[in-house]
Amino acid sequence: MTAIIFDTETSGTDPEEDQIIEAAWLELPDTPAEFHAVPNAKAFPHYHERFRPTIPIKFGAQATHHILCEDLVGCRDSREFKIPKSVTLLIGHKIDFDAEMAGAMKTPRICTLALSRFLFPDKDSHTQSAMLYLIGRRQGKESRIRDLLRGAHAALDDVRNCSILLRFLLIEAENKGYPVGTWDLVRALSDHARVPTVMGFSKHKGMAIRDVPSGWVRWYRSQDETDPYYIEAFKRAGF
């Protein structure tokens, strides 16, 4: 198994029309134990490359990553990007978006956002930056985290920061009794964590899934586009 922590910066958020303009990954060891044995994220083999899109970069995306078209002159065409066939596991914060942008939705995934929400359901934010500040506060190193986050939304910085978060989440999961001795076990926990126990949207945001009015659940199920993990959550809650 080749597991990578993967991140992209893109021309926008629509996988149907937008393109990758920056991609990076860290190649991880075969097991979580070997991963823990390498404390410095810069020690992992890495890939980082920028690409030239064939469409304009949308302003909302540009406001996030601050990459300009002039930065991409001389770069390869974004349509040339491919994840190597040897990669069998993608890891990242909200990894489904990056996987979809890369055309790799069939590749197994571990989502550190889902794990963060599952292991720390009481926190007000579960963005990667917020979770890193949680780590910093616990360790008395918030200023160090601030320095790390100065490069947030640059793909290589983001995957290295994600490795710090992943290490923290694995320790937290193990302390809470969840088996995380192999990447397959971590993936199983991530899949379990994807099914929410608390509403994350709508007028019922913050409400326990079991307490959502049944009429609203019926309405949601009738919509053309629904989140399969919420559908599963409603099913588990007896709706």
RAHUHU-V340366 format. One record per backbone hydrogen bond with DSSP energy under -1.0 kcal/mol. CO is the residue of the C=O (numbers start at 1). NH is the residue of the N-H. If there is no record, write none. Layout:
<<CO & NH> <CO & NH>>
//
This chain:
<<2 & 88> <2 & 89> <3 & 28> <4 & 91> <5 & 26> <7 & 24> <9 & 21> <9 & 22> <11 & 58> <14 & 17> <14 & 18> <19 & 11> <21 & 51> <22 & 9> <23 & 49> <24 & 7> <25 & 47> <26 & 5> <31 & 35> <32 & 36> <33 & 37> <35 & 38> <40 & 43> <41 & 44> <45 & 27> <47 & 25> <49 & 23> <52 & 78> <58 & 62> <59 & 63> <61 & 64> <61 & 65> <62 & 66> <68 & 71> <69 & 72> <72 & 75> <76 & 52> <77 & 80> <78 & 81> <84 & 87> <89 & 4> <90 & 110> <91 & 6> <92 & 112> <94 & 97> <95 & 99> <96 & 100> <97 & 101> <98 & 102> <99 & 104> <100 & 103> <104 & 107> <108 & 90> <110 & 92> <111 & 115> <112 & 116> <113 & 117> <114 & 118> <115 & 119> <116 & 120> <120 & 123> <127 & 131> <128 & 132> <129 & 133> <130 & 134> <131 & 135> <132 & 136> <133 & 137> <134 & 138> <135 & 139> <136 & 141> <141 & 145> <142 & 146> <143 & 147> <144 & 148> <145 & 149> <149 & 152> <151 & 154> <154 & 158> <155 & 159> <156 & 160> <157 & 161> <158 & 162> <159 & 163> <160 & 164> <161 & 165> <162 & 166> <163 & 167> <164 & 168> <165 & 169> <166 & 170> <167 & 171> <168 & 172> <169 & 173> <170 & 174> <171 & 175> <172 & 176> <173 & 178> <174 & 177> <182 & 186> <183 & 187> <184 & 188> <185 & 189> <186 & 190> <187 & 191> <188 & 192> <189 & 193> <190 & 194> <192 & 195> <197 & 209> <199 & 206> <202 & 205> <204 & 207> <207 & 199> <208 & 211> <209 & 212> <213 & 217> <214 & 218> <215 & 219> <216 & 220> <217 & 221> <218 & 222> <220 & 223> <227 & 231> <228 & 232> <229 & 233> <230 & 234> <231 & 235> <232 & 236> <233 & 237> <234 & 239> <235 & 238>>
//
